[in-house]
Amino acid sequence: MNTSFLKRLLLAALLLGAGQTLWAQEYPDNVYFNMGVHNDKGCDAKTNNCIAKRKPGEPADPLYPATWVSDWIMYRVTANYVKSPPPYSSPPSTLKPADYTVSRGTSYYDNDYVPADKDGTGAMMEHYEKYCLPIFPIKDNNYTCSFVSLGNKAYFLTYPEDRPKDMPACCMFSPMNHPPRRDFIKHLPYSAARSQHLDGSVQAYALEIPVKPSPILFGYAFYKKASSDGPGQPAYQHPQSFYFSGDASVANAPIVSQNYLNWRTEKPDPAKTWDQVAKMCPANPPDCQLFTPPPSLKNGARPQWNQLSPPSP
């Protein structure tokens, strides 16, 4: 992600088909092309340009459960990722401890949730504890943050215990960014090479686009062997990790991997997740502008959020 991943993915979309070439003219800056994972913009139902083609012999696509909760360990990989790409074990056995930093968080998912404004369906919260997602050109990410998608809208939340100076408690990340659907993996190419990682125990997918200054990576790995969450519960393929390219220009996060642990088909508690949006966000949250901080941020300064003008309509 450069001006982070989503902005570069937008540019890369121009390489993927004529149906996406008008993106920059038709949609605002906070609507991101993502190959159909979070919205259908730039996708053509007639040509299925956002559906990855499967080759004969490739495995069937895994599905998300309708509801789930999972903790994860996030590895921000800063060295030796070219020779040792993800998916990684936990900790990464192909890397040295000096090659990465470690942080933690939890994700929550409910495919059937309907938000109060009836704009779309589904809910997902990704909570980053003490170290925010390093996809933005911000040097100091040592603060707690959450991304919450409710239907079609996605919000970015920060918390009083370590909120950066002048950053709002809530801002609008995107008006078109729904949670991944249960069958979202259909949008990503299957990777036979990455599926050989971890002694061949995973089924890996990756969207890889060779743009400069650094390639774009957006991928997931699922365990090949289905397993159950407990006695009497159905077996399914559990996700192993979510890996992607972060911001390498300022945040120094060329590769990031969220390795799941304690994954369970649990229905999230709204009081601990989605209800935070109603409590923390004004009726019309300001646009986040996390991808376009002021120039002073390049030397590590904090953004003066109250001084950032909103984008042109």
C-alpha positions in Angstrom: 0.0 0.0 0.0 1.9 3.1 -1.2 0.9 6.1 -1.1 0.2 3.1 0.5 -1.1 -0.2 -0.8 -4.6 0.9 -1.7 -3.4 3.9 -3.7 -0.9 1.8 -5.6 -3.5 -0.9 -6.1 -5.6 1.8 -7.7 -2.9 2.6 -10.1 -2.2 -1.1 -10.7 -5.9 -1.6 -11.5 -5.2 0.2 -14.8 -3.0 -2.7 -15.8 -5.7 -5.2 -15.1 -8.4 -4.3 -17.7 -10.0 -1.5 -19.6 -13.1 -1.7 -17.4 -11.0 -0.1 -14.6 -9.3 2.7 -16.5 -11.9 5.3 -15.7 -11.7 4.7 -11.9 -9.8 7.9 -11.0 -12.3 10.0 -13.0 -15.5 8.3 -11.6 -14.8 7.7 -8.0 -13.5 9.8 -5.0 -10.1 9.4 -3.4 -11.5 7.3 -0.5 -13.0 4.6 -2.8 -10.3 2.0 -3.4 -10.0 -0.6 -6.1 -9.5 -4.0 -4.4 -10.3 -6.6 -7.1 -13.8 -6.9 -5.8 -12.9 -8.0 -2.2 -14.4 -4.9 -0.5 -16.5 -3.3 -3.2 -17.5 -3.9 -6.9 -16.2 -0.7 -8.3 -14.0 -1.3 -11.3 -15.5 -4.7 -11.7 -17.6 -5.8 -14.7 -20.1 -8.6 -14.1 -20.2 -9.4 -17.8 -16.5 -10.1 -18.2 -15.9 -11.2 -14.5 -12.7 -9.2 -14.6 -12.5 -9.3 -10.8 -12.9 -13.1 -10.5 -9.6 -15.0 -10.6 -9.6 -17.8 -13.1 -8.9 -21.3 -11.7 -6.9 -23.8 -13.6 -7.7 -27.5 -13.9 -6.5 -29.4 -10.8 -6.4 -26.3 -8.5 -8.2 -26.8 -5.2 -11.7 -25.7 -4.4 -12.0 -22.2 -2.8 -12.4 -22.2 1.0 -15.1 -20.1 2.6 -15.3 -17.9 5.7 -17.7 -19.1 8.4 -20.8 -16.8 8.7 -19.4 -15.5 12.0 -16.0 -15.7 13.6 -13.5 -14.2 15.9 -9.7 -14.6 15.8 -6.6 -13.2 17.5 -3.5 -12.8 15.5 0.2 -11.9 15.7 1.3 -9.3 13.1 4.8 -9.6 11.7 6.1 -6.4 10.1 9.0 -7.7 7.9 11.7 -5.3 7.1 14.5 -7.5 5.7 15.1 -10.7 3.7 11.5 -10.9 2.5 12.5 -11.2 -1.2 14.3 -14.5 -0.6 11.8 -15.6 2.1 8.3 -14.4 1.1 5.0 -15.2 2.9 3.1 -17.1 4.0 5.1 -17.5 7.2 5.0 -19.8 10.2 4.5 -18.2 13.6 7.2 -17.0 14.3 8.6 -17.0 10.8 11.0 -19.9 10.6 12.6 -18.6 7.3 13.5 -15.2 8.9 15.7 -14.0 11.8 14.1 -12.2 14.7 16.0 -9.0 13.6 14.1 -9.2 10.2 10.7 -8.3 11.8 8.8 -6.6 14.6 5.9 -8.2 16.4 2.5 -6.8 17.5 -0.9 -8.3 18.2 -4.6 -7.8 17.6 -8.0 -9.4 17.0 -10.5 -9.6 14.2 -14.3 -9.9 14.4 -16.7 -10.9 11.6 -20.4 -11.2 11.1 -21.5 -11.8 7.5 -25.2 -11.2 8.1 -25.1 -8.0 10.2 -27.4 -5.2 8.9 -26.3 -1.7 10.0 -28.8 0.8 11.3 -28.7 2.9 8.1 -29.4 -0.2 6.0 -26.5 0.7 3.7 -25.2 -2.8 2.8 -24.7 -5.8 4.9 -21.9 -7.4 7.0 -19.7 -6.2 9.8 -16.0 -6.6 10.4 -13.6 -5.1 13.0 -9.8 -5.4 12.9 -8.4 -4.2 16.2 -4.6 -3.4 16.3 -3.2 -3.2 19.9 -0.5 -0.7 20.5 0.7 -0.7 16.9 -1.6 0.4 14.1 -1.7 -1.1 10.6 1.4 0.2 8.8 -0.1 0.8 5.4 -0.1 4.6 5.7 3.0 6.9 5.2 3.2 7.6 8.9 6.5 6.8 10.7 5.3 6.4 14.2 2.5 3.7 14.3 2.8 3.0 18.0 -0.9 3.6 18.8 -4.0 1.4 19.1 -6.4 1.6 16.2 -9.4 -0.2 14.8 -10.9 -0.5 11.3 -14.7 -1.2 11.4 -16.7 -1.9 8.3 -20.5 -1.7 8.8 -22.3 -2.5 5.6 -20.7 -0.4 2.9 -19.0 2.1 5.2 -15.6 1.7 6.9 -14.5 3.8 9.9 -11.1 4.3 11.5 -11.0 4.5 15.3 -8.3 5.6 17.7 -8.4 5.5 21.5 -7.6 8.1 24.3 -4.9 6.0 26.0 -2.4 6.5 23.1 -4.2 8.5 20.4 -1.8 10.7 18.3 -2.1 14.4 19.0 -4.9 16.1 17.1 -6.1 12.8 15.5 -9.8 12.4 15.8 -11.4 9.5 17.6 -13.2 8.6 14.4 -12.9 9.3 10.8 -14.4 7.9 7.6 -12.0 5.5 6.0 -14.3 4.9 3.0 -17.9 5.1 2.0 -17.5 2.0 -0.1 -15.6 -0.7 1.8 -17.7 -3.6 2.9 -16.3 -6.7 4.8 -15.0 -9.5 2.6 -17.8 -11.8 1.7 -17.6 -15.4 2.7 -16.5 -16.4 -0.8 -14.0 -13.5 -1.2 -11.1 -15.7 -2.0 -12.6 -16.1 -5.5 -11.1 -12.7 -6.3 -7.5 -13.8 -5.7 -5.3 -16.0 -7.9 -4.3 -19.4 -6.4 -0.5 -19.6 -5.8 0.9 -23.0 -6.3 4.4 -21.8 -5.3 3.2 -20.2 -2.0 1.2 -23.3 -1.3 4.5 -25.2 -0.9 5.4 -23.1 2.1 5.0 -24.5 5.6 5.7 -28.1 4.4 2.8 -27.9 2.0 0.2 -27.6 4.7 -1.5 -24.4 3.4 -3.5 -23.4 0.4 -2.2 -20.0 -0.6 -3.6 -17.1 -2.7 -2.0 -13.9 -3.8 -2.7 -10.9 -6.0 0.8 -9.8 -7.1 1.3 -6.7 -9.3 4.9 -5.7 -10.3 4.6 -1.9 -10.1 7.4 0.4 -9.0 8.9 1.4 -6.6 7.9 -1.8 -5.0 5.5 -4.6 -6.0 2.0 -5.0 -4.6 1.1 -8.1 -2.7 -2.3 -9.0 -1.2 -2.8 -12.6 -0.2 -4.3 -15.2 2.2 -3.3 -18.7 3.2 -5.8 -21.3 4.5 -4.9 -24.7 6.0 -5.4 -27.5 3.5 -6.8 -29.8 6.1 -10.3 -29.0 7.4 -10.7 -29.1 11.2 -13.4 -28.4 13.7 -13.6 -25.7 16.4 -14.9 -28.3 18.9 -16.8 -31.5 19.5 -20.0 -31.7 17.4 -19.0 -28.7 15.2 -18.5 -28.9 11.4 -15.0 -29.1 10.0 -13.8 -26.3 7.6 -10.6 -24.9 6.3 -9.3 -22.4 8.9 -7.4 -19.3 7.7 -3.7 -19.4 8.5 -2.6 -15.9 7.6 -3.3 -12.6 5.7 -0.1 -11.1 4.1 0.3 -8.0 2.1 2.7 -5.2 1.2 2.6 -2.2 3.5 4.0 1.3 3.2 7.8 1.0 2.5 8.4 4.8 2.0 7.9 6.0 5.6 6.4 3.2 7.8 9.1 0.8 6.7 6.7 -2.1 6.2 7.4 -3.7 2.9 5.8 -7.0 3.9 3.2 -7.5 6.7 1.7 -10.8 7.8 -1.1 -11.3 10.2 -0.9 -14.9 11.5 -4.1 -16.1 13.0 -4.4 -18.0 16.3 -7.3 -19.1 18.4 -9.7 -18.8 15.4 -13.3 -19.8 16.4 -16.7 -19.6 14.9 -18.0 -17.2 17.5 -20.5 -14.5 17.1 -18.9 -11.1 18.0 -20.4 -9.1 20.9 -21.7 -5.8 19.4 -21.0 -3.9 22.6 -17.3 -4.7 22.2 -17.2 -4.2 18.4 -19.7 -2.5 16.1 -21.3 -0.3 18.8 -18.1 1.6 19.2 -18.9 3.4 15.9 -22.1 4.9 17.3 -20.4 5.9 20.5 -17.2 7.4 19.0 -18.2 8.8 15.6 -20.1 12.0 14.8 -23.1 11.9 12.4 -20.7 12.8 9.5 -17.2 11.8 10.4 -14.4 13.7 8.7 -12.5 12.0 5.9 -9.5 10.2 7.2 -6.9 11.3 4.7 -4.4 8.8 6.1 -2.8 8.4 2.8 -2.1 12.1 2.4 -0.6 13.4 5.6 1.2 16.8 5.6 4.8 16.9 4.4 6.0 17.3 8.0 5.0 13.8 8.7 7.8 12.5 6.5 10.3 13.4 9.2 8.2 11.6 11.9 6.0 14.6 13.0 2.4 14.0 14.0 -0.3 15.0 11.6 -2.3 18.1 12.5 -5.7 16.5 11.7 -7.7 19.6 12.5 -5.7 21.5 9.9 -6.3 19.0 7.0 -8.9 20.3 4.6 -11.5 17.8 3.3 -11.1 16.5 -0.3 -13.0 18.2 -3.1 -16.5 16.7 -3.7 
